[in-house]
Amino acid sequence: MTIDAFTIVSALRQTHVKYIADLVALAKMNPILAITFSVTMFSYAGIPPLAGFCSKFYLFFAALGCGAYFLAPVGVVTTVIGCWAAGRFPQVSQFGGPKAVLRAPDT
């Protein structure tokens, strides 16, 4: 997933995509890259049929099996936060979004 994400980001940097808001036209410009990017981000988020879900599933049950009962809920909370963060990229690349909210300030 990491290699795929960095490969997609480096390919996008060659097309002068600098901000998250610049991904708005990705689904129209390159639909295969947009779908691949979406699947990668959904796997990062841990959506069920993908590899990210399997790894998080086994990790949480291993934590519960070892008796780390505090660690498993903390992992679930951070996974929910990660789902929101990783879900923003496919949302913007497939459906667009407001530029004012997503554009980082220039320094």
N, C-alpha and C positions, 0 to 999 in steps of 0.2 A: 504494500500500500504506500509506503514511504517513497520507494523508488518511483512508483507510478505518479505520485503527487508531485515530486520534484521534477520529473520528466515533463509533465504537463505544464508546470509553472515555467520551466525553462523554455519550452516551446512557445508559450504565450508571451514571454519576455521578448522574443524575437519579432513578434507582431506588435510590439509597442503597447502591450497591456501593462499598465503601471498600478492601477488602483482596482479594488474590488468592483467598483461601479463600472469599470471598463469591460467587465464580463457580460454586460447586458446583451450584447449582440453576438455572443459566442455561439448560441444555439442556431442562429441564422447563418453565421459565417462558417462554422465547422461543427456540424451536428454530432459527428462521431467523437470528436474530442470533448464536446460538452457532455455526452452520455458517459464516456469513460471517466471524466472528472466527477460527475454526479455519483456514479457507482463507487468510485474511490472514496469520496467524502461520506457516503452512506455507510461504507464498510468501516471507516474511521469512527463513525458515530455508533456503530454496533447494531445496525438494523438487522433483524433476524436471519434471513437466509445467507448472509454474507460472512466472510471469514472473521471480521471484527467481532461479530456477535459470538461466534464459537469461542474465540480466545477470551472474551470477557466472561462468558458463561463458565468456562472451566476455571478461570482465575477466581471468580467469586465463590464457586463451590469449593475450591481448594482452600480459600481463606476460611470458609465456614467449617470445613473438615479439620483444619488445624486448631480451631478454637478462637480464631481472631474475629469475634463477633462484632467488634466495633469497626473493623476494617472493611467488611462487606458493605454495610450501609453507606460508609464514606465513599466507597467506590461507585455505588449506585448513584449517589448525588453528583459526583464528578462526571459520571457518564451522561447524566441528564444535561448538565451544563455543556459538556462536549457535543451532545446531540444538537443543541441549539447553535453552538458556534460552527460546527461542521455542516449543519443544514443550511446555513446562510449562503454558502458558495453555490450549491445546486439551485437554490431558489433564485439567486440573482442571475446565474448563467442561463437558466431555462425560462424564467418568467419575467425577469427584469426587476427593478426595484428603485426606490427613490435615491437619487444620487447624493442629495444633501446629507442623508443619514449615513451612507456607506463610505463616502470619500474622506480619506484621512487628510489632516491639515498639512499643507506644504511647509517645509521648514527650510 
